[in-house]
Amino acid sequence: MPTDKQELGRFGEERVVRECVCPHCKRDRTLVRLPPGFKCADVVCDFCGYLAQVKTCTVRDVDVLPRSLLGGAWEPQRERIDAGTYIPLFVVAVTADRRSHAIYYLPPDLQRREMFIPRNPLSATAQRAGWTGFTIDLGTAPLVKVPPKTIR
């Protein structure tokens, strides 16, 4: 049974797949969800292969994003940063009752290393001891709110 956070993530991924065109090829209805556990990406365009990550957050006002978001595992993210390979980012802001949401987009060419901040490793008593995640600093990220089907 999925956790509340997993359900929230799925909600965001489904909104992006249903409401956004591929930012690369501009085709409609070609974004599909990747299987859980795919590193650093959540959706792919089944026409051109464009990968993107989706982060979903609960907010009071969909026009006001939080200052930061939790990312995933730091090591694969760090390796991509070191290689200069940034994955496009969709941020889905949704109200707690899920009646309102907004989708924001950050292309890879506007991402910077400083946006990705490693967290402290999990303690020795944690189930995944030593695992390190990261935080995405949205305070300096030039995210653009995009109306459905209009990513250009």
C-alpha positions as CSV (number, residue, x, y, z in Angstrom):
1,M,0.0,0.0,0.0
2,P,1.5,3.4,-1.0
3,T,2.4,6.0,1.6
4,D,0.8,9.4,1.6
5,K,4.0,10.9,0.2
6,Q,4.0,8.3,-2.6
7,E,0.3,9.1,-3.4
8,L,1.2,12.8,-3.5
9,G,4.1,12.1,-5.9
10,R,1.9,10.0,-8.1
11,F,-0.7,12.7,-8.2
12,G,1.9,15.2,-9.4
13,E,3.3,12.8,-12.0
14,E,-0.2,12.1,-13.3
15,R,-0.9,15.9,-13.6
16,V,2.2,16.4,-15.6
17,V,1.5,13.5,-17.9
18,R,-2.1,14.6,-18.5
19,E,-1.6,18.4,-18.7
20,C,1.8,19.1,-20.2
21,V,3.2,18.7,-23.7
22,C,6.8,17.5,-24.0
23,P,9.1,20.5,-23.5
24,H,11.4,19.1,-26.2
25,C,9.3,17.9,-29.1
26,K,6.1,19.8,-28.2
27,R,3.9,16.8,-28.8
28,D,0.8,16.3,-26.8
29,R,0.1,13.1,-24.8
30,T,3.6,11.7,-25.2
31,L,4.8,12.0,-21.6
32,V,4.5,8.8,-19.7
33,R,5.3,7.9,-16.1
34,L,8.5,5.8,-15.5
35,P,8.4,2.9,-13.1
36,P,9.1,3.6,-9.4
37,G,12.7,3.6,-8.5
38,F,14.0,5.0,-11.8
39,K,16.9,7.2,-10.7
40,C,16.5,11.0,-11.0
41,A,13.6,10.9,-13.5
42,D,9.8,10.3,-13.3
43,V,8.5,10.9,-16.8
44,V,9.7,10.3,-20.3
45,C,8.4,11.3,-23.7
46,D,7.7,8.1,-25.6
47,F,8.3,10.0,-28.9
48,C,11.6,11.8,-28.4
49,G,13.0,10.2,-25.1
50,Y,13.0,13.5,-23.1
51,L,13.4,12.7,-19.4
52,A,12.1,14.9,-16.6
53,Q,11.8,14.8,-12.8
54,V,8.6,15.7,-11.0
55,K,8.4,17.0,-7.5
56,T,5.1,17.5,-5.8
57,C,4.5,19.6,-2.8
58,T,1.4,20.5,-0.7
59,V,0.9,24.3,-0.4
60,R,-1.8,26.7,0.9
61,D,-1.6,28.8,-2.2
62,V,-0.6,27.2,-5.5
63,D,0.9,30.6,-6.6
64,V,3.5,30.5,-3.7
65,L,6.1,27.7,-3.8
66,P,8.0,26.6,-0.8
67,R,11.6,27.8,-0.4
68,S,12.9,24.2,-0.8
69,L,11.9,20.7,-1.7
70,L,13.3,17.3,-0.7
71,G,15.1,15.6,-3.5
72,G,16.0,11.9,-3.7
73,A,19.3,10.1,-3.3
74,W,22.3,12.4,-3.3
75,E,24.9,10.1,-5.0
76,P,23.1,9.7,-8.4
77,Q,22.3,13.4,-8.3
78,R,25.9,14.4,-7.5
79,E,27.2,12.2,-10.4
80,R,24.8,13.9,-12.8
81,I,25.8,17.3,-11.6
82,D,29.5,16.4,-11.9
83,A,28.9,15.3,-15.4
84,G,27.0,18.5,-16.2
85,T,23.8,16.5,-16.8
86,Y,20.8,18.2,-15.3
87,I,17.4,16.7,-15.5
88,P,14.5,19.0,-16.3
89,L,12.3,19.6,-13.3
90,F,8.5,19.9,-13.0
91,V,7.2,21.1,-9.6
92,V,3.5,20.5,-9.0
93,A,2.1,22.6,-6.2
94,V,-1.2,21.2,-4.8
95,T,-3.5,22.2,-2.0
96,A,-4.1,19.7,0.7
97,D,-7.7,19.0,-0.5
98,R,-6.2,18.5,-4.1
99,R,-8.8,20.9,-5.5
100,S,-6.3,23.3,-6.9
101,H,-2.8,22.8,-8.4
102,A,-0.3,24.5,-10.5
103,I,2.6,23.2,-12.5
104,Y,6.0,24.9,-12.7
105,Y,8.9,24.0,-15.0
106,L,12.7,24.5,-14.6
107,P,14.7,23.5,-17.7
108,P,18.2,22.0,-17.3
109,D,20.1,25.0,-18.7
110,L,18.8,27.2,-15.8
111,Q,19.8,24.7,-13.1
112,R,22.9,25.3,-11.0
113,R,25.0,23.1,-8.7
114,E,24.2,25.4,-5.8
115,M,20.5,24.6,-6.0
116,F,21.2,21.0,-4.9
117,I,22.2,20.7,-1.2
118,P,23.2,17.4,0.3
119,R,21.6,16.5,3.6
120,N,23.2,14.7,6.5
121,P,23.4,10.9,6.1
122,L,20.8,8.8,8.0
123,S,21.9,7.7,11.4
124,A,23.4,4.3,12.1
125,T,20.1,3.1,13.7
126,A,18.0,4.1,10.6
127,Q,16.6,1.4,8.3
128,R,18.8,2.8,5.5
129,A,21.8,3.8,7.6
130,G,24.2,6.1,5.8
131,W,21.9,7.0,3.0
132,T,22.2,10.6,2.0
133,G,19.4,12.7,0.3
134,F,19.4,16.2,-0.9
135,T,17.4,19.4,-0.8
136,I,16.5,21.5,-3.9
137,D,16.7,25.2,-3.1
138,L,13.9,26.9,-5.0
139,G,14.7,30.3,-3.6
140,T,17.1,31.0,-6.5
141,A,15.5,28.8,-9.1
142,P,13.9,30.6,-12.0
143,L,10.8,28.4,-12.2
144,V,8.1,29.3,-14.6
145,K,4.4,28.6,-14.0
146,V,3.1,27.0,-17.1
147,P,-0.5,26.8,-18.3
148,P,-1.5,23.2,-19.3
149,K,-0.4,22.2,-22.8
150,T,1.7,25.3,-23.4
151,I,5.3,24.4,-22.5
152,R,7.4,25.8,-25.4
